[in-house]
Amino acid sequence: MAQQLANGVFAGSIYTLFAIGFTLVFGILRHLNLAHPAIFTAGAFVGIEVATRTEIPVWILFPVIAAFGALAGVLVERIAFRPLRGRDDEHFAGLISSVALGGVVIALLQARYGTEPQSFPQEYFPNQLFEFAGIRVTLTQLVTLGLALVLMLGLAWLVSATPLGRAMRAVAENPTAATVVGVNVGRVTAGTYALSSGLGAIAGALLALNLGQAGRELGASIELIGFAVIILGGLGSLWGAMAAGVILGLAEALTIHLFDSTWKSLVAFALLFAVLVLRPRGLFGHVKVREV
Amino acid sequence: MRLKTSSGAALAAAALLATAACVSETGADTTSDSALSGAGAGEECTIDETVKLGAVFSLTEAAAFAGEYQKQGLELAVEELNAAGGIQYELILEDDGTTLDGSTVAFEKLINRDEVSAIIGPTLSGMAFSTYTDAQSAGVPALGVSTTAEGIPEIGDYIFRASVPEQVALAASIPAAKATLDMQKVAVLHDSADEFTASAYNTITDELRDQNIEIVVDESFGTTDTDFSAQLGKVLEEEVDAVILSALPGATVPLVKQARDLGITAPIVGGNAFNSPVLVGALGDAAEGLIVGGAWSAASETTGNAEFISAFTAKYDREPDQFAAQAYTGAYLIDQAIRADCDANRESIKDNLGQILEFDSILGPISIDEGGEVTQTPVVQIIRDGAFTIL
């Protein structure tokens, strides 16, 4: 039982990392960036390639992946969202163009890496096993949890206490007013995408490290549950996404423990429906839709 | 979402109608082409016209891990057969993209447009159930080289397979594992969303019951699942002597790796899907002690096996796997069936494929009965020091 709870928290921390990147873009810019799962997958593949070619240590690898993700995020905004700015159907069209861009990214990954799943080099990250009070955890799981916590708290601090964070909140509140008071909306937009995709790419590499391999469907496998996390937590709410990620991870693990694994998705999504009916704005969402 | 579902349904309905139309137009084509029958018999057989051989494999998407090997094994065999002379084969290879639609379209093309003499494939049982119905009604002999699910040869008298059914492979590996490991209590993990693994699961539970082995953990997962920590957590809570796994290679690699990472040291027993050098490569040390029941082993001293391995490795710069070996054998079986009456017409191939008795192949002596089912002794192997060793 305790083992299952621990597994739930580890799974939940990856859901959360995926989801906060997504919800950040929505909270500030109201863009639904559906290329996010593809960037997540690309983060895993690029991480594996860099690790294989250079054998740099993990603590250097993750900043490299984050930098790749950030760059990819800026490109996603330039290609899929900026050309549509100011159109009446800006949000809907952006949603469609980001789906298309996601498809392009996955096709590029297939062209470069083929159809076979890729894995980190055997000895790259020696996976030690620890045992605390009868609960077995691997070093990868601990690193995942630790990194997820640091990134989440770092993001919360960035949004609440730095000039960039203040500018982000200003844009979220009212983009026109933010421009009037001198906020560079273009730069804030690019910064938001860079942060979002940087986090997404790290989450992808962490998941691949936990699973032992990455296939092109890595992002698609987590996409639905990631969206459930965002809605459960309240669209646009960072703290909500963090809590909801862990709640869904625990719900899945407990379902498998108490019933059967075939009920896993059913319970997770039933929980989502229940929350939507009882609290339509999600667990942590407020009446005001846009926030950071 | 609704739009997607309804348009998908409309497409499916249209495809169904189209297939139905094709089938009713053509019907079973029993007319024979005299240019496709030659003079002489057996090794002396000479046919003037090039014999068209169709193949449908999953060369892209989920089952590409198998399809690519099948393509290479088959191409190697056709190359060898053409070099041997007497009959010239033209191989027409189609990719089904691991989709049912793709497989149906590919069969339709090979049957009606290319008018092939026989078809090898498809890669997955799930697709064979539908495409073989088309081949049957069109009167085209089809030979499965990896379709191991229950009920495939029963589709009709034009349907054959040269792939040991999963039941037979597992029925051999479970007693062999029991003898070696003294298995009393086991965990069974299976992919409940796939036709092949779900049918294997039934075989596993039956076989375990026959052997008086207790199942203490019984868990399932989906084909695209990647995180198995919850299921493996249940295995950790019990003392098991072995884990029996029925999964496709896509899930096998992360599952076995996660099991080893979590400290599950019990041996893992699996069926056909385990039988691949790619698996050993991807798993590294975690592959040690895996027990695999399958149709072919690189370590088997069957007729032509060493030559096959060296020719394959020289041509493709990688070692063959079971999928390659079975596809390779498939081409030789069809060649045997054609040479029996020196006739490459569909009817003659159908009649003779069901008469193959103890053909000496790289898989060992192999027979196909009139019902289309294969008889072959499966090989049980264990992975030791990174190599398959016969148990």
Interface residues (C-beta under 8 A of the other chain):
Chain A: Q3 Q4 N7 G8 F10 A11 T115 E116 P117 S119 Q122 N127 L129 R136 T138 T140 L207 N210 L211 G212 Q213 G215 E217 L218 A220 S221 E252 A253 I256 H257 D260 S261 T262 K264
Chain B: T60 E61 A64 F65 S192 E219 S220 F221 T224 D225 T226 D227 S229 A230 Q231 G233 K234 L236 E237 G250 V253 P254 K257 Q258 D261 L262 G263 V278 A282 G284 D285 A286
